[in-house]
């Protein structure tokens, strides 16, 4: 799951990724939504390790404490 998320992020470069895209990459067909809790857990682990940033309404959020719709992005390199 983590590898899929990171692959999508690197493919898109500076663009953020919708977590549903990761879930759909993991499961074809209509059952992709069952992957969403795992995608969220993997995103949190990666964010805590500094490998990605979780955004809500365009702003970085605390990976340990966020709710609602979110997007994933690579950390800035500046």
C-alpha positions in Angstrom: 0.0 0.0 0.0 2.8 2.4 0.9 4.6 1.6 -2.3 1.5 2.3 -4.3 1.0 5.7 -2.7 4.6 6.7 -3.2 4.5 5.6 -6.8 1.5 7.7 -7.5 3.0 10.7 -5.8 6.3 10.4 -7.8 4.4 9.9 -11.0 2.4 13.2 -10.4 5.3 15.2 -9.2 4.1 18.4 -7.6 0.4 17.5 -7.9 -1.4 16.0 -4.9 -3.0 12.7 -5.0 -6.5 11.8 -4.0 -6.4 8.7 -1.6 -9.2 7.1 -3.7 -6.8 6.9 -6.6 -4.5 4.8 -4.4 -7.4 2.6 -3.4 -8.4 2.1 -7.0 -4.9 1.2 -7.9 -4.9 -1.5 -5.3 -8.3 -3.1 -6.2 -9.9 -3.1 -9.6 -13.7 -3.1 -9.8 -16.4 -1.7 -7.5 -14.8 -2.8 -4.3 -12.0 -0.3 -4.2 -13.6 1.5 -1.2 -12.6 -1.4 1.1 -9.0 -0.3 0.7 -9.7 3.2 2.0 -9.0 2.5 5.8 -5.7 0.9 4.8 -4.7 3.7 2.5 -5.4 6.2 5.4 -3.3 4.2 7.8 -0.4 3.9 5.3 -0.6 7.6 4.5 -0.4 8.4 8.2 2.7 6.2 8.7 4.4 7.8 5.7 3.5 11.3 6.9 4.9 10.6 10.3 8.1 9.3 8.7 8.4 12.5 6.7 7.9 10.8 3.3 4.6 12.6 2.4 2.4 15.4 3.5 -1.3 15.1 4.2 -3.3 18.2 3.1 -6.8 19.3 4.1 -8.3 22.3 2.3 -4.9 22.9 0.7 -3.0 23.1 4.0 -0.7 20.6 5.7 -2.3 18.9 8.7 -1.1 17.0 11.7 -1.1 13.3 10.5 -2.1 12.2 14.0 -5.2 14.4 14.1 -7.2 15.2 11.0 -10.7 14.5 9.8 -12.6 14.7 6.6 -11.5 14.9 3.0 -7.7 14.9 2.5 -5.1 14.7 -0.3 -1.6 13.5 -0.3 1.6 15.2 -1.6 5.3 14.9 -1.5 7.3 17.0 1.0 8.6 20.2 -0.4 12.4 20.2 -1.2 13.2 23.8 -0.3 
